[in-house]
């Protein structure tokens, strides 16, 4: 997949099948739009293009109410590439860009850069200042400019309309079975391995500390996880929380750290994706390090049994 920062204003993309949106999470509703776009483009030898935005528009328009991201921009790109999208245009969203009307957005940015064959959007799609660029606007101008407009209906799971907003709430609430249904994949954390306090190493369970690239973080607790790093897959135990056994009560700081089973490499500054498979338990304070070690040993036994059964 070609990732283009902004619009090149060079040679327009011919026979373009495009969609426009933030696409945070690339959930099953988004996938329905993208799969429709891909199928339509392939049927006639067209080229697909996603136009998305970074940062999230709410960070500019109303930063105090900006939602936590489900997927960072890089993670979105990876998921779209896996689906088969040909091109992704990442538009820098700032205060100046936010002033563009829907007519300016379409006439000044879309028409010069794309020979549009089809625009496919979700049921609630909008663009331009005050979200005035609606499906009705696209339908009104489609005949004049010779393109097709397709709208994809909402997708529901357990009578809930799948949306990024709904998924964020479910992640934070720890409802991972429902999250997995809405994402079409298990929920994962993507981030960079950073230096920690080496507390895990001191008790025989070294951990990789993750600086996440997104912000929809699951509740505190211990999880069985699958780890993807440098093209390889491993398993381990993830702890999200405040390490209350070691940290003073008035200085608790949340950490995300994973013990990778049967692993001893230096992976500082590398990116890692952690896929949550099952929650083992809540985080709690232990009376001393020995009690914590005993619990971690039990967690490891349960984790290994779970993985053994899963791989059968």
C-alpha positions as CSV (number, residue, x, y, z in Angstrom):
1,X,0.0,0.0,0.0
2,X,1.2,3.5,-0.8
3,X,1.0,5.9,2.1
4,X,1.0,9.5,0.9
5,X,1.3,12.5,3.3
6,X,-1.2,15.0,2.2
7,X,-2.2,15.5,-1.5
8,X,0.7,15.5,-4.0
9,X,-1.1,17.9,-6.5
10,X,0.8,16.1,-9.2
11,X,-0.8,13.6,-11.5
12,X,-4.4,12.7,-10.5
13,X,-5.1,9.1,-9.4
14,X,-7.0,7.6,-12.3
15,X,-10.0,5.4,-12.0
16,X,-10.1,6.2,-8.3
17,X,-12.5,4.5,-5.9
18,X,-12.2,6.6,-2.7
19,X,-13.5,6.8,0.8
20,X,-13.1,9.6,3.4
21,X,-13.0,9.2,7.2
22,X,-11.0,8.9,10.4
23,X,-11.3,5.1,10.5
24,X,-10.2,4.8,14.1
25,X,-10.2,1.1,14.9
26,X,-10.8,-0.1,11.4
27,X,-13.7,-2.0,12.9
28,X,-16.2,-4.3,11.1
29,X,-18.3,-1.3,10.1
30,X,-15.3,0.3,8.5
31,X,-14.3,-3.0,7.0
32,X,-17.7,-3.3,5.3
33,X,-17.1,0.1,3.6
34,X,-13.5,-0.8,2.6
35,X,-14.4,-4.3,1.3
36,X,-17.2,-2.8,-0.8
37,X,-14.7,-0.3,-2.2
38,X,-12.1,-2.9,-2.9
39,X,-14.6,-5.3,-4.6
40,X,-16.0,-2.5,-6.8
41,X,-12.5,-1.3,-7.8
42,X,-11.3,-4.8,-8.6
43,X,-14.3,-5.5,-10.8
44,X,-13.3,-2.8,-13.2
45,X,-9.5,-2.6,-12.7
46,X,-9.8,0.5,-10.5
47,X,-7.5,1.8,-7.8
48,X,-8.6,2.2,-4.1
49,X,-7.8,5.2,-2.0
50,X,-8.6,6.0,1.6
51,X,-8.4,9.7,2.7
52,X,-7.9,9.9,6.4
53,X,-6.8,12.5,9.0
54,X,-4.0,12.9,11.5
55,X,-4.4,13.9,14.3
56,X,-8.0,13.1,15.1
57,X,-10.1,16.1,14.2
58,X,-11.5,16.4,17.7
59,X,-7.9,17.1,19.0
60,X,-8.0,20.3,17.0
61,X,-11.7,21.2,17.2
62,X,-12.3,20.4,20.9
63,X,-9.2,18.9,22.5
64,X,-10.8,18.7,26.0
65,X,-13.2,16.1,24.6
66,X,-11.0,14.4,22.1
67,X,-11.6,10.6,22.3
68,X,-8.8,8.1,23.2
69,X,-7.6,6.5,20.0
70,X,-8.3,2.8,19.4
71,X,-5.6,2.6,16.7
72,X,-2.7,5.0,16.0
73,X,-2.2,6.1,12.4
74,X,0.5,3.5,11.8
75,X,-1.7,0.7,13.1
76,X,-4.6,1.8,10.8
77,X,-2.2,1.8,7.9
78,X,-1.2,-1.8,8.6
79,X,-4.7,-3.0,8.9
80,X,-5.8,-1.3,5.7
81,X,-2.8,-2.7,3.9
82,X,-3.7,-6.2,5.1
83,X,-7.2,-5.7,3.7
84,X,-5.9,-4.8,0.2
85,X,-6.2,-1.0,0.0
86,X,-3.9,0.4,-2.7
87,X,-3.4,4.0,-1.4
88,X,-3.9,5.9,1.8
89,X,-3.7,9.7,1.9
90,X,-3.0,11.0,5.4
91,X,-4.1,14.6,5.7
92,X,-2.6,16.8,8.5
93,X,-5.6,18.1,10.3
94,X,-5.0,21.6,11.8
95,X,-7.0,24.7,12.6
96,X,-6.5,26.1,9.0
97,X,-7.7,22.8,7.4
98,X,-10.7,22.8,9.7
99,X,-12.0,26.0,8.1
100,X,-12.4,24.4,4.7
101,X,-16.1,24.1,3.7
102,X,-17.2,20.8,2.2
103,X,-17.3,22.5,-1.3
104,X,-13.7,23.7,-0.9
105,X,-12.6,20.3,0.3
106,X,-14.2,18.6,-2.7
107,X,-13.4,21.2,-5.4
108,X,-9.9,22.2,-4.3
109,X,-8.6,18.8,-3.0
110,X,-10.6,15.9,-4.3
111,X,-11.1,16.9,-7.9
112,X,-7.5,18.0,-8.7
113,X,-6.1,14.8,-7.2
114,X,-8.5,12.1,-8.2
115,X,-10.3,11.0,-11.4
116,X,-13.2,9.8,-9.2
117,X,-15.1,6.7,-10.3
118,X,-16.8,6.0,-7.0
119,X,-17.0,7.4,-3.5
120,X,-18.1,4.9,-0.9
121,X,-18.9,6.0,2.7
122,X,-20.5,4.8,5.8
123,X,-24.0,5.6,7.0
124,X,-22.9,8.5,9.2
125,X,-20.1,10.0,7.0
126,X,-19.5,13.7,6.8
127,X,-16.7,16.1,6.0
128,X,-15.9,19.8,5.7
129,X,-16.5,22.6,8.1
130,X,-19.5,21.9,10.5
131,X,-19.7,18.4,8.9
132,X,-21.8,19.8,6.0
133,X,-20.4,17.4,3.4
134,X,-23.0,14.7,3.7
135,X,-24.2,11.9,1.5
136,X,-26.8,14.2,0.1
137,X,-24.1,16.6,-1.1
138,X,-22.2,13.9,-2.8
139,X,-25.3,12.6,-4.5
140,X,-26.2,16.1,-5.7
141,X,-22.8,16.6,-7.4
142,X,-22.1,13.0,-8.5
143,X,-23.9,13.2,-11.9
144,X,-22.1,16.5,-12.8
145,X,-18.7,14.9,-12.1
146,X,-19.4,11.5,-13.4
147,X,-18.9,9.3,-10.3
148,X,-21.0,6.8,-8.4
149,X,-21.9,7.3,-4.7
150,X,-22.4,4.3,-2.4
151,X,-23.5,4.4,1.2
152,X,-22.9,1.3,3.4
153,X,-25.4,0.7,6.2
154,X,-24.5,0.4,9.9
155,X,-23.3,-2.9,11.2
156,X,-24.8,-4.2,14.5
157,X,-23.4,-6.6,17.2
158,X,-25.7,-7.7,20.0
159,X,-28.2,-5.0,18.9
160,X,-25.4,-2.3,19.3
161,X,-24.4,-0.2,16.3
162,X,-20.7,-0.8,15.8
163,X,-18.8,2.5,16.1
164,X,-15.5,3.7,17.3
165,X,-17.2,5.5,20.2
166,X,-18.9,2.3,21.3
167,X,-15.7,0.3,21.1
168,X,-13.7,2.8,23.1
169,X,-16.2,2.5,25.9
170,X,-16.1,-1.3,25.8
171,X,-12.3,-1.4,25.8
172,X,-12.1,0.8,28.9
173,X,-14.8,-1.3,30.5
174,X,-12.9,-4.5,29.7
175,X,-15.7,-6.1,27.6
176,X,-13.2,-7.8,25.2
177,X,-15.4,-10.5,23.8
178,X,-17.8,-7.8,22.4
179,X,-14.8,-5.7,21.4
180,X,-13.4,-8.6,19.4
181,X,-16.7,-9.1,17.6
182,X,-16.9,-5.4,16.7
183,X,-13.3,-5.2,15.6
184,X,-13.3,-8.5,13.8
185,X,-10.0,-9.3,15.6
186,X,-8.8,-9.5,19.2
187,X,-8.0,-6.1,20.7
188,X,-4.3,-5.3,20.7
189,X,-1.9,-2.7,22.1
190,X,0.8,-1.2,19.8
191,X,3.7,0.7,21.2
192,X,7.5,1.0,21.6
193,X,9.5,-0.9,24.1
194,X,11.1,1.6,26.6
195,X,13.4,1.4,29.6
196,X,11.6,0.6,32.9
197,X,12.6,0.3,36.5
198,X,13.8,-3.4,36.1
199,X,11.5,-4.5,39.0
200,X,10.4,-7.6,37.1
201,X,14.0,-8.6,36.5
202,X,14.7,-8.4,40.2
203,X,12.1,-11.0,41.0
204,X,13.0,-13.3,38.1
205,X,10.3,-12.1,35.6
206,X,11.9,-9.5,33.4
207,X,9.4,-7.4,31.5
208,X,9.3,-5.2,28.4
209,X,7.7,-1.8,29.2
210,X,5.4,-0.5,26.5
211,X,4.9,3.2,25.6
212,X,1.6,2.9,23.7
213,X,0.9,4.6,20.5
214,X,-2.8,5.0,21.3
215,X,-4.8,5.7,24.3
216,X,-7.8,3.3,24.7
217,X,-6.1,1.3,27.4
218,X,-7.9,-1.7,29.0
219,X,-8.5,-1.9,32.8
220,X,-5.8,-2.7,35.2
221,X,-5.1,-6.4,35.5
222,X,-3.0,-9.4,34.3
223,X,-3.7,-10.8,30.9
224,X,-2.5,-13.7,28.8
225,X,-1.2,-12.2,25.5
226,X,0.3,-12.9,22.1
227,X,3.2,-10.7,21.2
228,X,4.2,-9.7,17.7
229,X,7.7,-8.2,17.4
230,X,10.1,-8.0,14.4
231,X,8.0,-10.4,12.4
232,X,8.0,-13.1,15.1
233,X,5.2,-14.2,17.4
234,X,5.6,-15.1,21.1
235,X,3.3,-15.5,24.1
236,X,3.4,-14.0,27.6
237,X,1.8,-12.3,30.5
238,X,0.8,-8.6,30.4
239,X,0.4,-6.4,33.5
240,X,-1.5,-3.1,33.2
241,X,-1.6,-1.1,36.4
242,X,0.3,0.6,39.2
243,X,2.6,-2.2,40.7
244,X,1.1,-1.5,44.1
245,X,3.4,-4.1,45.8
246,X,6.4,-2.0,44.9
247,X,5.2,1.6,44.4
248,X,4.5,3.9,47.4
249,X,0.8,4.5,47.7
250,X,1.1,8.3,47.0
251,X,3.3,7.7,43.9
252,X,1.4,5.2,41.8
253,X,2.0,5.5,38.1
254,X,0.3,3.3,35.5
255,X,2.6,1.0,33.5
256,X,2.1,-1.5,30.7
257,X,4.6,-4.3,30.9
258,X,4.8,-7.7,29.4
259,X,6.8,-10.8,30.4
260,X,7.6,-12.7,27.2
261,X,7.8,-16.4,27.9
262,X,11.1,-18.1,27.0
263,X,12.6,-14.9,25.6
264,X,15.8,-13.0,26.5
265,X,16.6,-10.6,23.7
266,X,17.3,-6.9,23.9
267,X,14.3,-5.2,22.2
268,X,14.6,-1.7,23.5
269,X,13.2,1.0,21.1
270,X,11.5,-1.6,19.0
271,X,7.8,-1.6,18.2
272,X,5.6,-4.3,19.6
273,X,2.0,-5.4,19.2
274,X,0.4,-7.1,22.2
275,X,-2.8,-9.1,21.5
276,X,-5.0,-9.6,24.5
277,X,-6.2,-13.2,24.7
278,X,-7.7,-13.6,28.2
279,X,-7.8,-11.7,31.5
280,X,-6.2,-13.8,34.3
281,X,-7.0,-11.6,37.3
282,X,-7.2,-8.1,38.7
283,X,-4.1,-6.3,39.9
284,X,-3.8,-6.2,43.7
285,X,-1.2,-5.4,46.4
286,X,0.7,-8.3,47.9
287,X,2.1,-8.2,51.4
288,X,5.7,-8.8,50.2
289,X,7.7,-9.8,47.1
290,X,7.6,-13.5,47.9
291,X,3.8,-13.5,47.8
292,X,3.9,-11.7,44.5
293,X,6.4,-14.1,43.0
294,X,4.2,-17.1,44.1
295,X,1.2,-15.5,42.4
296,X,3.2,-14.8,39.2
297,X,4.4,-18.4,39.2
298,X,0.8,-19.5,39.3
299,X,-0.1,-17.0,36.5
300,X,2.7,-18.5,34.4
301,X,1.4,-22.0,34.9
302,X,-2.1,-21.0,33.9
303,X,-0.8,-19.1,30.9
304,X,1.3,-22.0,29.6
305,X,-1.7,-24.4,30.0
306,X,-3.9,-22.0,28.2
307,X,-1.4,-21.6,25.3
308,X,-0.9,-25.3,25.1
309,X,-4.6,-25.9,24.8
310,X,-5.0,-23.1,22.3
311,X,-2.3,-24.5,20.0
312,X,-3.6,-28.0,19.9
